Amino acid sequence: MAEPVADQNSALPESPPDGLGEATEPTNGNREAAKYRTKLREAEAKLEAAEKRVHSLLRSQVESLAAKELSIPSDLFDFGKASIDDLTDPEGNVMPDAVDAAIKALLAKRPGLRNGSAPWGDVGGGRRGVSVPDSPPTMLEALKFTRR
């Protein structure tokens, strides 16, 4: 004999009557714990964002110190493999001596990274050894210089 086919809706379990099964809403303790977990996640996100900002500011400060010697200040991090932790003290302040040492070490290995804006010195332009007179020259003095 063939067994009767069960209705598809009858295969689903019946929902328990109120008060007899799992609660659909969290209890007060669970709700409070969820609130604290949410606050913790928000605080962690804010802390991470603040750490990124501080790291960016420290990197900018190091790069401004490196700009005096390097044509591209970020080369100190890219080619010199310097890290912010190596260039700051335990309180998180940039140590200019450590930055200078890292720059010198990098330039010893790669002198082509040096800043190209070094002063040229005297290149021969402008007036030399001529003192400015107190009064403008007369026409007679101007003619004396042209006859020579």
OpenMM code with the backbone's topology and positions (N, CA, C; nanometers):
from openmm import Vec3, app, unit

residues = "MET ALA GLU PRO VAL ALA ASP GLN ASN SER ALA LEU PRO GLU SER PRO PRO ASP GLY LEU GLY GLU ALA THR GLU PRO THR ASN GLY ASN ARG GLU ALA ALA LYS TYR ARG THR LYS LEU ARG GLU ALA GLU ALA LYS LEU GLU ALA ALA GLU LYS ARG VAL HIS SER LEU LEU ARG SER GLN VAL GLU SER LEU ALA ALA LYS GLU LEU SER ILE PRO SER ASP LEU PHE ASP PHE GLY LYS ALA SER ILE ASP ASP LEU THR ASP PRO GLU GLY ASN VAL MET PRO ASP ALA VAL ASP ALA ALA ILE LYS ALA LEU LEU ALA LYS ARG PRO GLY LEU ARG ASN GLY SER ALA PRO TRP GLY ASP VAL GLY GLY GLY ARG ARG GLY VAL SER VAL PRO ASP SER PRO PRO THR MET LEU GLU ALA LEU LYS PHE THR ARG ARG".split()
positions = [
    Vec3(0.0801, -0.1170, 0.0000),
    Vec3(0.0000, 0.0000, 0.0000),
    Vec3(0.0848, 0.1239, 0.0000),
    Vec3(0.0364, 0.2237, -0.0644),
    Vec3(0.1094, 0.3503, -0.0720),
    Vec3(0.0794, 0.4347, 0.0504),
    Vec3(0.1884, 0.4968, 0.0949),
    Vec3(0.1709, 0.5834, 0.2114),
    Vec3(0.1149, 0.7172, 0.1676),
    Vec3(0.0330, 0.7770, 0.2496),
    Vec3(-0.0228, 0.9060, 0.2114),
    Vec3(0.0862, 1.0126, 0.2089),
    Vec3(0.0770, 1.1005, 0.1134),
    Vec3(0.1731, 1.2097, 0.0992),
    Vec3(0.1392, 1.3165, 0.2006),
    Vec3(0.2408, 1.3546, 0.2741),
    Vec3(0.2190, 1.4561, 0.3784),
    Vec3(0.2161, 1.5946, 0.3166),
    Vec3(0.1394, 1.6778, 0.3717),
    Vec3(0.1317, 1.8168, 0.3279),
    Vec3(0.2651, 1.8850, 0.3619),
    Vec3(0.3177, 1.9676, 0.2689),
    Vec3(0.4477, 2.0327, 0.2919),
    Vec3(0.4441, 2.1254, 0.4121),
    Vec3(0.3360, 2.1905, 0.4369),
    Vec3(0.3258, 2.2814, 0.5507),
    Vec3(0.3244, 2.2076, 0.6832),
    Vec3(0.2840, 2.0833, 0.6823),
    Vec3(0.2788, 2.0100, 0.8079),
    Vec3(0.4182, 1.9644, 0.8518),
    Vec3(0.5178, 1.9660, 0.7603),
    Vec3(0.6537, 1.9249, 0.7955),
    Vec3(0.7245, 2.0298, 0.8786),
    Vec3(0.6798, 2.1546, 0.8733),
    Vec3(0.7435, 2.2611, 0.9495),
    Vec3(0.7063, 2.2489, 1.0958),
    Vec3(0.8023, 2.2692, 1.1841),
    Vec3(0.7689, 2.2586, 1.3264),
    Vec3(0.6789, 2.3748, 1.3665),
    Vec3(0.5971, 2.3454, 1.4572),
    Vec3(0.5086, 2.4496, 1.5063),
    Vec3(0.5852, 2.5401, 1.6008),
    Vec3(0.5511, 2.6671, 1.5989),
    Vec3(0.6173, 2.7600, 1.6903),
    Vec3(0.5651, 2.7344, 1.8303),
    Vec3(0.6550, 2.7388, 1.9272),
    Vec3(0.6113, 2.7104, 2.0640),
    Vec3(0.5199, 2.8222, 2.1141),
    Vec3(0.4292, 2.7877, 2.1995),
    Vec3(0.3425, 2.8904, 2.2557),
    Vec3(0.4239, 2.9874, 2.3410),
    Vec3(0.3732, 3.1065, 2.3601),
    Vec3(0.4431, 3.2091, 2.4371),
    Vec3(0.4864, 3.1556, 2.5721),
    Vec3(0.6155, 3.1851, 2.6033),
    Vec3(0.6677, 3.1464, 2.7327),
    Vec3(0.7189, 3.0048, 2.7376),
    Vec3(0.7058, 2.9235, 2.6311),
    Vec3(0.7498, 2.7846, 2.6369),
    Vec3(0.8741, 2.7562, 2.5537),
    Vec3(0.9237, 2.8466, 2.4756),
    Vec3(1.0415, 2.8186, 2.3926),
    Vec3(1.1485, 2.9220, 2.4187),
    Vec3(1.2424, 2.9327, 2.3207),
    Vec3(1.3469, 3.0330, 2.3326),
    Vec3(1.2855, 3.1704, 2.3181),
    Vec3(1.3372, 3.2625, 2.3910),
    Vec3(1.2858, 3.3989, 2.3834),
    Vec3(1.3351, 3.4618, 2.2539),
    Vec3(1.2516, 3.5337, 2.1867),
    Vec3(1.2921, 3.5978, 2.0621),
    Vec3(1.3658, 3.7280, 2.0880),
    Vec3(1.3452, 3.7890, 2.2005),
    Vec3(1.4164, 3.9127, 2.2351),
    Vec3(1.5233, 3.8800, 2.3383),
    Vec3(1.6411, 3.9474, 2.3278),
    Vec3(1.7439, 3.9195, 2.4277),
    Vec3(1.7008, 3.9696, 2.5647),
    Vec3(1.7535, 3.9032, 2.6644),
    Vec3(1.7217, 3.9459, 2.8004),
    Vec3(1.7948, 4.0752, 2.8302),
    Vec3(1.7681, 4.1335, 2.9435),
    Vec3(1.8303, 4.2610, 2.9807),
    Vec3(1.9825, 4.2501, 2.9858),
    Vec3(2.0350, 4.1408, 3.0360),
    Vec3(2.1799, 4.1210, 3.0432),
    Vec3(2.2424, 4.1119, 2.9047),
    Vec3(2.1769, 4.0398, 2.8144),
    Vec3(2.2274, 4.0280, 2.6778),
    Vec3(2.2217, 4.1622, 2.6063),
    Vec3(2.1146, 4.2351, 2.6286),
    Vec3(2.1000, 4.3657, 2.5650),
    Vec3(2.2103, 4.4608, 2.6131),
    Vec3(2.2393, 4.4563, 2.7413),
    Vec3(2.3435, 4.5429, 2.7974),
    Vec3(2.4811, 4.5013, 2.7451),
    Vec3(2.5076, 4.3728, 2.7350),
    Vec3(2.6349, 4.3248, 2.6813),
    Vec3(2.6506, 4.3651, 2.5354),
    Vec3(2.5436, 4.3575, 2.4591),
    Vec3(2.5491, 4.3981, 2.3186),
    Vec3(2.5788, 4.5477, 2.3071),
    Vec3(2.5210, 4.6255, 2.3981),
    Vec3(2.5453, 4.7698, 2.3986),
    Vec3(2.6936, 4.7975, 2.4260),
    Vec3(2.7521, 4.7261, 2.5214),
    Vec3(2.8932, 4.7462, 2.5526),
    Vec3(2.9841, 4.6972, 2.4400),
    Vec3(2.9457, 4.5877, 2.3736),
    Vec3(3.0240, 4.5416, 2.2588),
    Vec3(3.0228, 4.6452, 2.1472),
    Vec3(2.9083, 4.7069, 2.1243),
    Vec3(2.8978, 4.8116, 2.0220),
    Vec3(2.9858, 4.9309, 2.0583),
    Vec3(2.9801, 4.9709, 2.1847),
    Vec3(3.0649, 5.0830, 2.2289),
    Vec3(3.2127, 5.0482, 2.2156),
    Vec3(3.2481, 4.9236, 2.2462),
    Vec3(3.3869, 4.8799, 2.2338),
    Vec3(3.4326, 4.8864, 2.0888),
    Vec3(3.3508, 4.8399, 1.9972),
    Vec3(3.3869, 4.8448, 1.8545),
    Vec3(3.4025, 4.9887, 1.8068),
    Vec3(3.3139, 5.0768, 1.8513),
    Vec3(3.3251, 5.2182, 1.8141),
    Vec3(3.4529, 5.2793, 1.8699),
    Vec3(3.4856, 5.2479, 1.9951),
    Vec3(3.6080, 5.3010, 2.0566),
    Vec3(3.7319, 5.2471, 1.9857),
    Vec3(3.7308, 5.1188, 1.9488),
    Vec3(3.8435, 5.0619, 1.8760),
    Vec3(3.8611, 5.1278, 1.7401),
    Vec3(3.7510, 5.1566, 1.6717),
    Vec3(3.7584, 5.2233, 1.5409),
    Vec3(3.8140, 5.3651, 1.5556),
    Vec3(3.7694, 5.4359, 1.6590),
    Vec3(3.8205, 5.5713, 1.6832),
    Vec3(3.9694, 5.5680, 1.7178),
    Vec3(4.0102, 5.4709, 1.7979),
    Vec3(4.1509, 5.4582, 1.8351),
    Vec3(4.2357, 5.4284, 1.7123),
    Vec3(4.1892, 5.3402, 1.6273),
    Vec3(4.2634, 5.3068, 1.5058),
    Vec3(4.2766, 5.4286, 1.4146),
    Vec3(4.1698, 5.5065, 1.4015),
    Vec3(4.1745, 5.6276, 1.3188),
    Vec3(4.2712, 5.7303, 1.3781),
    Vec3(4.2707, 5.7443, 1.5095),
    Vec3(4.3621, 5.8385, 1.5754),
    Vec3(4.5074, 5.7942, 1.5585),
    Vec3(4.5332, 5.6645, 1.5698),
    Vec3(4.6688, 5.6138, 1.5504),
    Vec3(4.7169, 5.6387, 1.4078),
    Vec3(4.6290, 5.6232, 1.3103),
    Vec3(4.6667, 5.6508, 1.1711),
    Vec3(4.6990, 5.7980, 1.1526),
    Vec3(4.6188, 5.8866, 1.2149),
    Vec3(4.6452, 6.0306, 1.2046),
    Vec3(4.7782, 6.0671, 1.2676),
    Vec3(4.8062, 6.0140, 1.3853),
    Vec3(4.9326, 6.0425, 1.4538),
    Vec3(5.0498, 5.9913, 1.3708),
    Vec3(5.0371, 5.8715, 1.3164),
    Vec3(5.1427, 5.8147, 1.2327),
    Vec3(5.1673, 5.9032, 1.1106),
    Vec3(5.0591, 5.9499, 1.0497),
    Vec3(5.0710, 6.0381, 0.9330),
    Vec3(5.1386, 6.1704, 0.9698),
    Vec3(5.1034, 6.2264, 1.0842),
    Vec3(5.1656, 6.3519, 1.1285),
    Vec3(5.3143, 6.3325, 1.1589),
    Vec3(5.3483, 6.2221, 1.2236),
    Vec3(5.4884, 6.1944, 1.2525),
    Vec3(5.5679, 6.1745, 1.1237),
    Vec3(5.5093, 6.1042, 1.0287),
    Vec3(5.5765, 6.0837, 0.9000),
    Vec3(5.5981, 6.2172, 0.8291),
    Vec3(5.4987, 6.3053, 0.8340),
    Vec3(5.5126, 6.4379, 0.7729),
    Vec3(5.6239, 6.5174, 0.8391),
    Vec3(5.6335, 6.5078, 0.9712),
    Vec3(5.7392, 6.5792, 1.0426),
    Vec3(5.8770, 6.5248, 1.0052),
    Vec3(5.8902, 6.3947, 0.9951),
    Vec3(6.0179, 6.3346, 0.9557),
    Vec3(6.0523, 6.3750, 0.8125),
    Vec3(5.9527, 6.3730, 0.7244),
    Vec3(5.9779, 6.4108, 0.5849),
    Vec3(6.0163, 6.5574, 0.5726),
    Vec3(5.9616, 6.6441, 0.6576),
    Vec3(6.0020, 6.7847, 0.6519),
    Vec3(6.1472, 6.8011, 0.6964),
    Vec3(6.1917, 6.7197, 0.7907),
    Vec3(6.3331, 6.7228, 0.8299),
    Vec3(6.4210, 6.6645, 0.7191),
    Vec3(6.3724, 6.5625, 0.6521),
    Vec3(6.4500, 6.4972, 0.5464),
    Vec3(6.4565, 6.5811, 0.4199),
    Vec3(6.3632, 6.6741, 0.4024),
    Vec3(6.3587, 6.7561, 0.2809),
    Vec3(6.4819, 6.8454, 0.2673),
    Vec3(6.5511, 6.8699, 0.3763),
    Vec3(6.6716, 6.9529, 0.3702),
    Vec3(6.7846, 6.8824, 0.2964),
    Vec3(6.7869, 6.7505, 0.3023),
    Vec3(6.8956, 6.6735, 0.2436),
    Vec3(6.8541, 6.5891, 0.1227),
    Vec3(6.7301, 6.5418, 0.1223),
    Vec3(6.6848, 6.4504, 0.0169),
    Vec3(6.5958, 6.5232, -0.0825),
    Vec3(6.6112, 6.4906, -0.2115),
    Vec3(6.5266, 6.5543, -0.3118),
    Vec3(6.3818, 6.5076, -0.3002),
    Vec3(6.3611, 6.3826, -0.2633),
    Vec3(6.2268, 6.3301, -0.2374),
    Vec3(6.2286, 6.2746, -0.0949),
    Vec3(6.1692, 6.3477, 0.0005),
    Vec3(6.1792, 6.3081, 0.1413),
    Vec3(6.1246, 6.1692, 0.1726),
    Vec3(6.0265, 6.1223, 0.0976),
    Vec3(5.9706, 5.9899, 0.1269),
    Vec3(6.0688, 5.8780, 0.0940),
    Vec3(6.1782, 5.9103, 0.0227),
    Vec3(6.2810, 5.8093, -0.0055),
    Vec3(6.3422, 5.7543, 0.1225),
    Vec3(6.3392, 5.8316, 0.2291),
    Vec3(6.3917, 5.7842, 0.3567),
    Vec3(6.3162, 5.6592, 0.4013),
    Vec3(6.1860, 5.6554, 0.3760),
    Vec3(6.1054, 5.5391, 0.4121),
    Vec3(6.1075, 5.4334, 0.3021),
    Vec3(6.1033, 5.4785, 0.1767),
    Vec3(6.0948, 5.3840, 0.0652),
    Vec3(6.2262, 5.3106, 0.0411),
    Vec3(6.3359, 5.3851, 0.0264),
    Vec3(6.4660, 5.3235, -0.0037),
    Vec3(6.5487, 5.2984, 0.1218),
    Vec3(6.5376, 5.3877, 0.2193),
    Vec3(6.6149, 5.3738, 0.3423),
    Vec3(6.5557, 5.2768, 0.4409),
    Vec3(6.4328, 5.2320, 0.4151),
    Vec3(6.3622, 5.1364, 0.5014),
    Vec3(6.3551, 5.1846, 0.6461),
    Vec3(6.3492, 5.3164, 0.6661),
    Vec3(6.3337, 5.3707, 0.8006),
    Vec3(6.1888, 5.3514, 0.8445),
    Vec3(6.1693, 5.3413, 0.9744),
    Vec3(6.0330, 5.3311, 1.0268),
    Vec3(6.0137, 5.4406, 1.1309),
    Vec3(5.8897, 5.4758, 1.1523),
    Vec3(5.8582, 5.5797, 1.2496),
    Vec3(5.9059, 5.5377, 1.3885),
    Vec3(5.8944, 5.4104, 1.4205),
    Vec3(5.9376, 5.3618, 1.5517),
    Vec3(6.0870, 5.3828, 1.5737),
    Vec3(6.1682, 5.3716, 1.4668),
    Vec3(6.3119, 5.3910, 1.4791),
    Vec3(6.3489, 5.5378, 1.4954),
    Vec3(6.2629, 5.6266, 1.4500),
    Vec3(6.2949, 5.7696, 1.4476),
    Vec3(6.2258, 5.8483, 1.5579),
    Vec3(6.1535, 5.7795, 1.6469),
    Vec3(6.0863, 5.8470, 1.7572),
    Vec3(6.1326, 5.7899, 1.8902),
    Vec3(6.1202, 5.8717, 1.9939),
    Vec3(6.1561, 5.8255, 2.1276),
    Vec3(6.0371, 5.7489, 2.1882),
    Vec3(6.0531, 5.6929, 2.3076),
    Vec3(5.9427, 5.6150, 2.3660),
    Vec3(5.8139, 5.6940, 2.3866),
    Vec3(5.8247, 5.8264, 2.4018),
    Vec3(5.7048, 5.9089, 2.4187),
    Vec3(5.6376, 5.9399, 2.2851),
    Vec3(5.7029, 5.9067, 2.1739),
    Vec3(5.6448, 5.9298, 2.0426),
    Vec3(5.6902, 6.0581, 1.9757),
    Vec3(5.7916, 6.1250, 2.0300),
    Vec3(5.8435, 6.2477, 1.9697),
    Vec3(5.9521, 6.2143, 1.8678),
    Vec3(5.9542, 6.2891, 1.7580),
    Vec3(6.0552, 6.2673, 1.6549),
    Vec3(6.1913, 6.3099, 1.7084),
    Vec3(6.2921, 6.2256, 1.6873),
    Vec3(6.4292, 6.2558, 1.7295),
    Vec3(6.5079, 6.3038, 1.6075),
    Vec3(6.5375, 6.4356, 1.5990),
    Vec3(6.6089, 6.4880, 1.4823),
    Vec3(6.7446, 6.4220, 1.4602),
    Vec3(6.8142, 6.3839, 1.5675),
    Vec3(6.9441, 6.3175, 1.5530),
    Vec3(6.9293, 6.1822, 1.4834),
    Vec3(6.8253, 6.1097, 1.5179),
    Vec3(6.8022, 5.9802, 1.4541),
    Vec3(6.7645, 5.9982, 1.3074),
    Vec3(6.6883, 6.1029, 1.2776),
    Vec3(6.6515, 6.1306, 1.1382),
    Vec3(6.7769, 6.1661, 1.0586),
    Vec3(6.8635, 6.2518, 1.1154),
    Vec3(6.9878, 6.2878, 1.0461),
    Vec3(7.0761, 6.1661, 1.0221),
    Vec3(7.0852, 6.0780, 1.1224),
    Vec3(7.1664, 5.9571, 1.1067),
    Vec3(7.1094, 5.8668, 0.9971),
    Vec3(6.9776, 5.8545, 0.9913),
    Vec3(6.9146, 5.7714, 0.8874),
    Vec3(6.9369, 5.8321, 0.7486),
    Vec3(6.9312, 5.9656, 0.7404),
    Vec3(6.9555, 6.0331, 0.6124),
    Vec3(7.0990, 6.0118, 0.5680),
    Vec3(7.1938, 6.0275, 0.6597),
    Vec3(7.3354, 6.0085, 0.6251),
    Vec3(7.3617, 5.8649, 0.5813),
    Vec3(7.3008, 5.7688, 0.6485),
    Vec3(7.3187, 5.6287, 0.6109),
    Vec3(7.2610, 5.6033, 0.4718),
    Vec3(7.1466, 5.6634, 0.4422),
    Vec3(7.0860, 5.6458, 0.3101),
    Vec3(7.1709, 5.7109, 0.2023),
    Vec3(7.2196, 5.8328, 0.2277),
    Vec3(7.3008, 5.9026, 0.1277),
    Vec3(7.4371, 5.8367, 0.1075),
    Vec3(7.4867, 5.7659, 0.2089),
    Vec3(7.6115, 5.6928, 0.1920),
    Vec3(7.5926, 5.5777, 0.0916),
    Vec3(7.4746, 5.5158, 0.0946),
    Vec3(7.4452, 5.4061, 0.0026),
    Vec3(7.4003, 5.4568, -0.1342),
    Vec3(7.3232, 5.5652, -0.1348),
    Vec3(7.2638, 5.6163, -0.2592),
    Vec3(7.2809, 5.7683, -0.2661),
    Vec3(7.3979, 5.8155, -0.3047),
    Vec3(7.4220, 5.9606, -0.3074),
    Vec3(7.3383, 6.0344, -0.4117),
    Vec3(7.2845, 5.9657, -0.5067),
    Vec3(7.2020, 6.0298, -0.6081),
    Vec3(7.0687, 6.0809, -0.5555),
    Vec3(7.0341, 6.0428, -0.4338),
    Vec3(6.9088, 6.0880, -0.3750),
    Vec3(6.9221, 6.2242, -0.3080),
    Vec3(7.0441, 6.2775, -0.3064),
    Vec3(7.0691, 6.4065, -0.2410),
    Vec3(6.9877, 6.5162, -0.3077),
    Vec3(6.9502, 6.6125, -0.2280),
    Vec3(6.8739, 6.7271, -0.2756),
    Vec3(6.9572, 6.8045, -0.3758),
    Vec3(6.9021, 6.8344, -0.4924),
    Vec3(6.9739, 6.9058, -0.5973),
    Vec3(6.9713, 7.0559, -0.5806),
    Vec3(6.9130, 7.1070, -0.4741),
    Vec3(6.9026, 7.2510, -0.4575),
    Vec3(7.0151, 7.3062, -0.3697),
    Vec3(7.1308, 7.2415, -0.3743),
    Vec3(7.2448, 7.2928, -0.2981),
    Vec3(7.2888, 7.4250, -0.3589),
    Vec3(7.3369, 7.5183, -0.2789),
    Vec3(7.3762, 7.6479, -0.3329),
    Vec3(7.4915, 7.6342, -0.4320),
    Vec3(7.4867, 7.7135, -0.5362),
    Vec3(7.5871, 7.7080, -0.6414),
    Vec3(7.7099, 7.7894, -0.6067),
    Vec3(7.6955, 7.8821, -0.5173),
    Vec3(7.8072, 7.9702, -0.4874),
    Vec3(7.8126, 8.0827, -0.5894),
    Vec3(7.9276, 8.1403, -0.6093),
    Vec3(7.9440, 8.2522, -0.7011),
    Vec3(7.9571, 8.1987, -0.8429),
    Vec3(7.8640, 8.2354, -0.9300),
    Vec3(7.8675, 8.1903, -1.0681),
    Vec3(7.9057, 8.3020, -1.1644),
    Vec3(7.9458, 8.4152, -1.1113),
    Vec3(7.9980, 8.5217, -1.1960),
    Vec3(7.8977, 8.6247, -1.2424),
    Vec3(7.7806, 8.6267, -1.1927),
    Vec3(7.6823, 8.7266, -1.2345),
    Vec3(7.6852, 8.8481, -1.1436),
    Vec3(7.6388, 8.9581, -1.1934),
    Vec3(7.6255, 9.0786, -1.1121),
    Vec3(7.7506, 9.1658, -1.1141),
    Vec3(7.7456, 9.2799, -1.0471),
    Vec3(7.8577, 9.3746, -1.0405),
    Vec3(7.9607, 9.3270, -0.9395),
    Vec3(8.0853, 9.3587, -0.9671),
    Vec3(8.1931, 9.3173, -0.8773),
    Vec3(8.2811, 9.4349, -0.8414),
    Vec3(8.3076, 9.4481, -0.7179),
    Vec3(8.4062, 9.5443, -0.6699),
    Vec3(8.3768, 9.6900, -0.7015),
    Vec3(8.2594, 9.7201, -0.7435),
    Vec3(8.2257, 9.8585, -0.7743),
    Vec3(8.1448, 9.9117, -0.6578),
    Vec3(8.1935, 10.0183, -0.5986),
    Vec3(8.1188, 10.0764, -0.4878),
    Vec3(8.0162, 10.1746, -0.5427),
    Vec3(7.9091, 10.1850, -0.4747),
    Vec3(7.8020, 10.2744, -0.5163),
    Vec3(7.8378, 10.4155, -0.4674),
    Vec3(7.8456, 10.5147, -0.5588),
    Vec3(7.8792, 10.6505, -0.5155),
    Vec3(7.7648, 10.7125, -0.4359),
    Vec3(7.8008, 10.8095, -0.3536),
    Vec3(7.7000, 10.8778, -0.2726),
    Vec3(7.6092, 10.9654, -0.3579),
    Vec3(7.6652, 11.0248, -0.4655),
    Vec3(7.5855, 11.1106, -0.5528),
    Vec3(7.5920, 11.0554, -0.6949),
    Vec3(7.4913, 11.0814, -0.7760),
    Vec3(7.4936, 11.0300, -0.9125),
    Vec3(7.6075, 11.0940, -0.9919),
    Vec3(7.6628, 11.0221, -1.0892),
    Vec3(7.7750, 11.0773, -1.1662),
    Vec3(7.7289, 11.1966, -1.2525),
    Vec3(7.8229, 11.2850, -1.2759),
    Vec3(7.7942, 11.3979, -1.3645),
    Vec3(7.8167, 11.3539, -1.5075),
    Vec3(7.7782, 11.4392, -1.6024),
    Vec3(7.7950, 11.4080, -1.7433),
    Vec3(7.9430, 11.3993, -1.7777),
    Vec3(8.0261, 11.4842, -1.7176),
    Vec3(8.1693, 11.4831, -1.7435),
    Vec3(8.2317, 11.3507, -1.6988),
    Vec3(8.1911, 11.2984, -1.5817),
    Vec3(8.2429, 11.1702, -1.5331),
    Vec3(8.1982, 11.0559, -1.6241),
    Vec3(8.0779, 11.0625, -1.6738),
    Vec3(8.0286, 10.9587, -1.7634),
    Vec3(8.1072, 10.9581, -1.8931),
    Vec3(8.1436, 11.0754, -1.9445),
    Vec3(8.2200, 11.0825, -2.0681),
    Vec3(8.3631, 11.0366, -2.0484),
    Vec3(8.4200, 11.0553, -1.9304),
    Vec3(8.5557, 11.0112, -1.9019),
    Vec3(8.5648, 10.8577, -1.9118),
    Vec3(8.4639, 10.7877, -1.8665),
    Vec3(8.4666, 10.6423, -1.8699),
    Vec3(8.4492, 10.5870, -2.0092),
    Vec3(8.3865, 10.6598, -2.0991),
    Vec3(8.3660, 10.6093, -2.2360),
    Vec3(8.4885, 10.6245, -2.3220),
    Vec3(8.5813, 10.7174, -2.2914),
    Vec3(8.6987, 10.7403, -2.3737),
    Vec3(8.8047, 10.6326, -2.3529),
    Vec3(8.7987, 10.5622, -2.2548),
    Vec3(8.9037, 10.4649, -2.2252),
    Vec3(8.9000, 10.3477, -2.3127),
] * unit.nanometer
topology = app.Topology()
chain = topology.addChain("A")
for resn in residues:
    res = topology.addResidue(resn, chain)
    for name in ("N", "CA", "C"):
        topology.addAtom(name, app.Element.getBySymbol(name[0]), res)
